[in-house]
């Protein structure tokens, strides 16, 4: 193992964007000597349940299983699009499902990991949906529906999300800085890595350092963390 740990998020894998699935396969194949890879939410554009029999669900499960079987640790965190990922998918891929938030260590330094959507508290409409979508009763009622019904629901939710996003000011959908400070304080950390906002960057604040992962489309983003260095890296994705 190389000792490096990698973080990615917001791939939004979808049958209509096969180039991103190929990019994930290439990324993981090139990093089979990694210590670990963390996927911090929104691996899929939408996940309708671990019983999904679509081609992309099968293909991605195999890509992840091939990677984890090579030796590195693989961790998955729920995002706002794939909150129905469950233990069955984790077992099939050799991954460990993480709570949001989770604290890990890199070179003895405690690092806070989040998807990032819970930090966007000014988006009250979304936060109400987030609370509903993470309700065990609501999830059970959704998973009790047929696959076709769930696919129709996913299509409706995607359309509603796109419409809502077009009507909101950009800053409403970004993190609330006081929530970042609160999360760092409660976790006794001063380094945060998250995704969700699609605004890749490194932010230095009084509370610590906030690293933001980017989404994958024409380019991809990842964080490479080693005991003495963390860097945010962009790479081209071939269409």
C-alpha angles and dihedrals in degrees: 000000000000094000091235121127121206132205127197135164145166099042090146091201112206136163088243091060105049092158090070092052089051089049091053091050091050092046094052095042090056092051104050089123091059123119091228146335121218120199105199101200142298094061085151130040085231133349117206097186142303090275091066106135097190120130094245093052090052094044095049093046088055093048091053093043091051089052098047092044088058089067113265121115115250124204130187129197125190118250132192091272102041102038090132094067106126146185093275091062091044091052093047092052099038091242133138117229112227131208117239108264107033131168120217133171129241115186090340093309118121112233126191116222124198138156087231104227093105088061093061094083096153088070094078094170092057094043090056090053091045091056091050095046092053094050110114091218093052092047091049091052091051094047090050089066124089121267090251091053091049092049090053090049091050090052091051093048092049091051091047091049092050091049093047092049092053091055099049128085111249094242091056089064095047126087123281106239093216089057090053091052090047093050092050092048094048092049094044090233135121099200123072128184119189144145133196101097096071089223105120112201147113117253124192115202137164089263094053141272125326118199117195122199122215130229123255125246122102087003135019132220134210140164118229112202125190129170092267103027144039122192137175113223133191123200135181121256116210112229 
